[in-house]
Amino acid sequence: MKPSTDRTRTARGDKAARHTALTAEIATIVLHEGLGDMSVRALAARLGTSDRMLLYYFTTREQMILAVLHEISDRLSHLLAGHSTGPRLSPGQFLTRVLALAHEADVAPFMQVWTDVIARGARGMQPYDSVARDVVRAWMAWIDSRLTPLPTGAQPGRAAAILSIVEGISLLEAASPGSTTGVAAYLAALSDPAPPRPDSP
């Protein structure tokens, strides 16, 4: 009885390890090439396996997509950890920094993937719709954690406004590279307007 149990445990461990490895490989492909249609057959060919074997590890295409997006989310969280220290910023300062960050070579692929996920989720595509809701909540929580505290009585909504701006700029830039040049400085000035100058004597 025990040898059979040991073999079963080993087989499950091997399957879990292969699932983890395949998830990481597909996540890397997505970050380099975008989501595309996430075809099981096309991905299996890229990975040197069969679509049937790929489904053995993920059960369904939807489960594969969820696992891959979770892996991408974990990688981005690790990346953002290095940008989550230091003093909190005003909305204008944060916008300037996050828009510059979004164009950095190591961050830009993540921004492109999440912009695509949110767009697909907005169209009700499964399983992107549930993922998109989680992504939006996570982004807003991170933005709030990096902004200076709201003064008493101020209206909430800063994080949602900033996320809307960042996602909109990412979408425009993807459609027409270079079209958003200068936008960061303009928006920073609007977000942090200079105090009025005292009247001259």
N, C-alpha and C positions, 0 to 999 in steps of 0.2 A: 504493500500500500504506500509506504513512504517513498520508494523510488519513483512511482508514478506521480505522486504529489510534487516531488522535487522537479521532475521533468516538466510538469505543468507550470510550476512557478518560473522555471528557467525560460520556457516558451513565452510566457506572458512578459517577462522582463525583456526578452529579445524583441518582442513585438513593440513594447513601449519605447525601447531605445531606437528602433527603426522609425517609429512614428515621429519621434522627436527629431531625428536626423532629416527625414523627409520634409517635415514642417519647416525646419531651418533652411533647407535648400530651396523650397518653393518661395519662402519669404524673401530670400536673396534675389531670386528671379523677378519677383514682383517689384521689388525696390529698384531694380535695374531697368525693367521693361514696362512697368505699369501693370494694372490689374487685367487688362484685356477681357476675354470672356471666361477666364479661369476654366478652360476646357480640361476635363480629366484626361482625355485621350492625348491632347497636345502636351500637357505637363508630364504625363507618363513617358511619352517619347523623349522629352528633354532630359528626364531623369534616368533613362535607360531601363525602364520597366514597362509593365503593361497596365492598361487602365483597370483591369480586373484586380491586379495586385495592389494598385494604389487605393482602390476602394476597400481592399482587405484591411488596410491600415486605418482608413478614415471613415469607412462605412458608407457615407454619402458625400456628394460634392459639397453640400451645404456645410457639413461638419469639417470638411477640408478647408473651406474658405474661412470658417470661424477660427480654426486652429492657426491658420496662417496669419490672419489679422491680429490675433492675440499675440503671436510671436512678434509681429511688427510693432505692436503697441508696447510690448516689453522692451524692445530695443530702443524705441523712442523715449520711453520713460528713463532709461539708463542714460541716454544722451542728454536729456533735459536736466538731469540731476546736476550736471555741471553748470547749468545756467539758472539754478534755483537758489543761489546763495547771495549774500550781500544785501545791502539795504533795499527796501521796497522802492518802487519807482512811481512817478506820476504817470497818468495815461499817455501823455505825449512822449515821455522818455521811454516808456515801455513799448509803444508803437515803433519808435525809431529802432530800438534794439531788436524786437521780435521780427520786424520786417527785414532787417539786415540778416538776422539769424536764418530766416526762411530761405534766403538765397545762398547760404553756405552749402558747399558741395556735399557735406555729410548729412545735412538736414533737409535739403530740397527734395530728395526722393520721398521722404516721409510725408512732406506737405502735399506733394502731388497725389500720393496714394490716398491720404485722408480727404483731400478735396474731392477725389473721385468717389470715395465711399459715401461721403455726405450727399453728393449729387445723386448717386444711385439710391440711397436711402430715401431721399426726398421724393423719388419717383415710385417708392413703395416696393422696390426690388428686394427680394429675400436672398440671403439673410442680412443684406446690407442695412435694411431699415432699422433693425434692433441695434446693430453695431453702431450706426450713425448716431443714434440717441445717446449711447454710452460715450462715444467720442466727443460729442458736443458737451456733455456734462463734465467730462474729464478735462477738456480744454478750458472750460469756463472756471472750473475749480482752480486749475493751475494759474490762470490769469489773475484771478482774485487773490491768490496767495502771493503774487508778485507786485500788486499795486499798493500804493499807500492807502491806509485805512480811510474809509469814507468819513467826512465830518458829520457831526450830529445833524440829522434832518435832511441829509442829502438823498437824492433819489438813487435807487439801485439801478442796475442795468449796464454798468460800465463794461463788465466782462463780456456780456453778449454783444455790445456795440463794437468792442475791439475785435472779437472773434469774427463778427460779420465783415468788418473791414479787411481783416487778414485773409479770410476765405475769398472775399470778392477780388482782392488784388491777386491772390494766387490763381484764381480762375482766369482773370484777364491776362495775366502774364503767360499762362499756359496757352491761351488762344492766340496771343499776339506778343511774343517776347520783346521786351524793351518798352512796351506801351505804358508801363507804370513808373518809368523813371521820374524821379522828383516827387512822387506822390508821398513818400514817407515824410519828407521835410515839411510839405504843405500840411499834412494831417497833424503832424506834431505841433505845429504852430496853432492850429485850430483847437487841439485838445488841451494845450497849455497856453492860453492867451496871456500876453504880457499884461501886467497890472496897468491901469490907466495912469498916465503921467500927471503929476500935479499941475494945476494951471500956472502959467508963468506970471510973475508979479507984474 
